[in-house]
Amino acid sequence: MHPGTTLGKCQLDVQLRYIIHLFVTYIKIKRLKWAGHVILMEEQSPARRVVVAVVEGRRQRDRLKPRWKDGVMEDARKLRGEKLEECCKE
């Protein structure tokens, strides 16, 4: 490609995918940092009680909505291969 010419559609698509990947990675890192911060809070902290709480009852039979905690646990497993609590205790 010559200087001064516009990017092709394919190149723009690749750049957009890269930017989205960076954005998603940034969000996952921030979410893991917040989760680690909450895990290390005192037992009676309102934020920790909400995150650790288990809601009574059953979930829907249809397609389940992803829970925040499930996403954080999956990110921690991918990152370190261990449970979130174990990552935070180090």
C-alpha positions in Angstrom: 0.0 0.0 0.0 1.3 3.4 -0.9 1.6 6.3 1.5 -1.5 8.5 1.5 -3.9 5.8 0.4 -6.7 4.6 2.6 -6.7 1.3 4.4 -8.5 -1.5 2.7 -11.7 -3.0 4.1 -9.8 -6.2 5.2 -7.1 -4.1 7.1 -9.8 -2.1 8.9 -11.5 -5.3 9.9 -8.2 -6.7 11.3 -7.5 -3.4 13.2 -11.1 -3.4 14.6 -10.8 -7.0 15.8 -7.4 -6.2 17.5 -8.9 -3.1 19.2 -11.9 -5.2 20.5 -9.5 -7.9 21.7 -7.5 -5.3 23.6 -10.6 -3.8 25.1 -12.0 -7.2 26.2 -8.6 -8.1 27.8 -8.5 -4.8 29.7 -12.0 -5.5 31.1 -11.1 -9.0 32.1 -8.0 -7.8 33.9 -9.9 -5.1 35.8 -12.6 -7.6 36.7 -10.0 -10.0 38.1 -8.4 -7.2 40.1 -11.7 -6.2 41.6 -12.6 -9.8 42.4 -9.2 -10.2 44.2 -9.8 -7.0 46.1 -13.3 -8.2 47.2 -12.0 -11.7 48.2 -9.4 -10.1 50.5 -12.0 -7.8 52.2 -13.3 -8.4 55.7 -16.1 -11.1 56.0 -18.7 -8.5 56.9 -17.9 -6.1 54.1 -21.1 -5.4 52.0 -19.3 -5.8 48.7 -17.9 -9.2 49.8 -21.2 -10.4 51.2 -22.9 -9.6 47.8 -20.2 -11.4 45.8 -20.0 -14.5 48.0 -23.7 -14.8 48.7 -25.6 -17.8 47.4 -29.2 -17.2 46.3 -31.7 -19.8 47.4 -33.9 -21.5 44.9 -33.4 -22.9 41.4 -32.2 -21.3 38.2 -34.3 -21.3 35.1 -34.4 -24.4 32.9 -33.9 -22.5 29.7 -30.6 -21.1 28.6 -28.9 -19.8 31.8 -27.6 -16.2 31.9 -23.9 -16.1 32.8 -23.2 -15.0 36.3 -20.5 -12.5 37.1 -18.8 -14.9 39.4 -18.7 -17.6 36.8 -17.0 -15.3 34.3 -14.4 -14.3 36.9 -13.7 -17.9 37.9 -13.2 -18.8 34.2 -10.8 -15.9 33.7 -8.8 -17.0 36.8 -8.6 -20.6 35.5 -7.4 -19.5 32.1 -4.9 -17.1 33.7 -3.4 -19.3 36.4 -5.1 -22.7 36.2 -6.4 -22.4 39.8 -9.3 -21.1 41.8 -9.6 -17.4 42.4 -9.3 -17.7 46.2 -6.0 -19.5 45.7 -4.7 -16.8 43.4 -5.6 -14.0 45.9 -4.0 -15.7 49.0 -0.5 -15.5 47.5 
